[in-house]
Amino acid sequence: MGAKFKTAVTTAGTINLSRSPLQHPLAAALYLVMLLMLGKLLFPLDEQLGMVAFFALMIPFFFFLLRWPNTPGALYGGICIMLLGKLVYAITTNPVTGPDEIHYYEQVSTFDQLSDFMPYAWNHIMTQWANVSAYPMFGLLYMPFFKWLAFQDPLPIIMLNSVLLILIVNQTYRLNESRFNYQMEREQVTRFHSIVILGLLVSPSFMLMSSVFAKDVTCALLGIYCAGLLLRRKYLLFILLLLYSTGLRDYSLVYTFGYFFLYANKIRTAVVVMCLAMGILVMQIGPLGLINSSLLTFYLFISPNPIKFSNWDITYLFRTLEALFMSIGLIISILNFIRFKETRPFYAMVFTLLFTYACTLVLVGYVTVTGRDLDYGVGTIGDNMVRKKLPVLPLLYIVQAYTFVWARKWFQFSGKTSLKRKGAPYARP
């Protein structure tokens, strides 16, 4: 019924893998430098003008840097919606709202020069390596950006996070195009890519978290990029970036290897890791931990909860619509699993990875709740789910794309049955 994905990509001829000179990494780097220099020139004169110019010039940067499949609707539509949304957030949202955002931004105002910050960060890493703080670690990424461009306002973090978000989308596409070995019909390959690319570009969760002074978009990029390095056997760079990623988020190892297991198709290893996570959870929390992990696995799809009326407030509206979309996809995926045996290896892998990640989040939440002397019970998460699900959001959109391209088979089977009843048993749908 289905063909292997890599075979489909090779034989369908729908994906253009050629690269023009403009798509060379050096051309992209030079254009990015020019873009940053323009921002340094315009931003001190007028913040809004500098922001508008930056996002307008992101469009050619988007196409210089990246090779994409032949899906112009998803690409042009997605990037335009994303850039428009970023402009709206830049004008209407304060990027420094929570305690973490305040601490990150304090480093910009505390250290006048990058040469003042780097010794502090290095000393902290060397002396506190067993319990390193994310504040100086994340500062290693954004402080050069802020100090070189002489920014004092927190707003430019949106510019940096927007670039990182585009890199997340492109890295996800590249891994799907070259490493996704789960069954799918040849003619559905381009549609699969389109759903993933468009979904990630216009995702309200990514739109929000890339508009605040936070590390979450960086963590998501490092997770999927480290997996790509491991798949390509770039071990030294993989170890270096994984160490940095672990400094930002202690459990980054879990979702990084989750992506590796997905694309390397190592279901047995993934199951062993899941069993280890379940064992640790039972020893630390008991059976209640497994119950909460099961709930949290589904909550990754349906947060914010669309059933809760308050989540339809304008503040949460778009994220709730995203959760509703994913809830529908979750229901269809269960039906696909039951009806199409070709999809079962993929869904089994995804459930294993998400349940392992949920076990990790439950353990982290348990430590947070009990550390604050609060009650822990059924359904207790103990942290901000919008932040916590961001590292696996590319995986969730891969699930949606795979689910909806396979859902078309339901209509094809219905058409075939109808034709047979009309006396055309060999007609194609």
Residue, then its C-alpha position, 0 to 999 in steps of 0.5 A: m500500500g505504501a512505499k518507503f519514504k526515501t524511495a518515494v523521494t527518489t522516484a517521485g521527482t517532486i523535490n528539487l535537491s539542486r542548490s544554486p550559488l545563492q544557497h551556498p552557506l557562505a552567501a547566507a553568512l554574508y547576507l546575515v552579516m549585512l542584515l545585522m549591520l543594517g540593524k545596528l545602523l537603523f535600530p538606534l535611529d528608530e526601533q520600529l523602523g529597524m524592526v520592520a526593515f529586519f523582518a522585511l529583509m528576512i524574506p530573501f535571507f530565508f531563501f538564500l540560506l535554505r533549500w526547500p521542497n517544491t512547496p511554494g504555497a507552504l513556504y511563501g505563506g508560512i514565512c509571510i504569516m510568521l513575519l507578520g506575527k513577529l511584527v505584531y508581537a514586537i509592537t504589542t508584547n513586552p519580551v521581558t515578563g517572567p522572572d527568567e526573562i528578567h534575569y536574562y535581560e539583566q545581564v545585558s544591562t549589568f555588563d557594559q562590554l562583552s569582555d566583562f561578561m565572558p570572564y564571569a560566564w567562564n568562571h561560573i562554568m568552571t566552578q559550578w560545572a556540576n550545577v551550572s546556571a542557564y543564565p550565563m550559558f544562554g548569555l553566551l549566545y545572545m550577549p555577543f549579539f546584543k553587545w556587538l550591535a550595542f542594543q540596550d532594549p530587550l526587543p532585538i531578542i525577537m530578531l535573534n529568536s526568529v532566525l533560530l525558528i527558521l533554522i528549526v523549520n529547515q533542520t526538521y525538513r532536512l531530516n524528514e527529507s533524508r532520514f524519515n523511513y516510515q511508509m507513505e505513498r509517493e504522491q504524499v511526500t510533498r504534502f507531508h513536507s508542506i504540512v510540517i513546514l507551514g505548521l512550524l512557521v505559523s505555530p502560535s506556540f513558537m510564535l509566542m516563545s520566540s517573542v520573549f527573552a527566553k531560551d526555549v527556542t534555542c533549546a528546541l533548535l539544539g535538540i533537533y540539530c544535535a540529533g542531525l549531527l549524531l546521525r551524520r556521525k559528527y561526534l565532536l561537534f555533537i558532544l560540544l553542542l550537547l554539553y551546551s544544550t545540557g547547560l541550558r536544560d538538564y534533560s535535553l539529552v532525552y529529547t535529543f536522543g528522542y529525535f535520533f531514535l526517530y530518524a535512526n528507527k531504533i525502536r528497541t533502544a527507545v523502548v529500553v530507555m522508556c522502561l528505564a524512565m518508567g522504573i526511575l519514576v516508580m522508584q521516585i514517585g510510585p504508580l502515581g508518576l506513571i498515571n501522570s506521565s500517561l496524562l501528560t503524553f496526551y496533554l502535550f497535544i491538547s495544551p492549552n485545553p480546548i475544553k476549558f472555556s477560559n482558554w478561549d480568551i484572546t490571550y490564549l486563543f491562537r494557542t488553543l486553536e493549535a491545541l484543537f487542531m492537534s487534538i483532531g490529529l490525535i483522534i485521527s492518528i488513533l484511527n489510522f493506527i487501528r485501520f492501517k497497519e503500515t502506520r503502526p511502526f511510526y505511531a509506536m515509535v512516537f508514543t514511546l518517545l513522547f511517553t519517555y519525555a512525559c516521564t522526564l517532565v513528570l519527574v522534573g515537575y515532582v521535584t519542583v512541586t515538592g521543593r515548594d512544599l505543595d501537594y502532589g496528586v493526579g494531574t499535577i504538572g508543576d511547570n509551564m507546559v507551553r515552555k516544556k512542550l516546545p522542544v518536541l513541538p517539531l515532533l508533534y507537527i511531524v505526527q500531524a503531517y503523517t496523520f493527515v496524509w494517511a487520513r486521505k486513504w479513508f476517502q480513497f477507500s470509501g471511493k473504491t467501495s462505492l465504485k465496486r458497488k456500482g459494478a466497477p470493481y477494477a476502477r481506481p479511486 
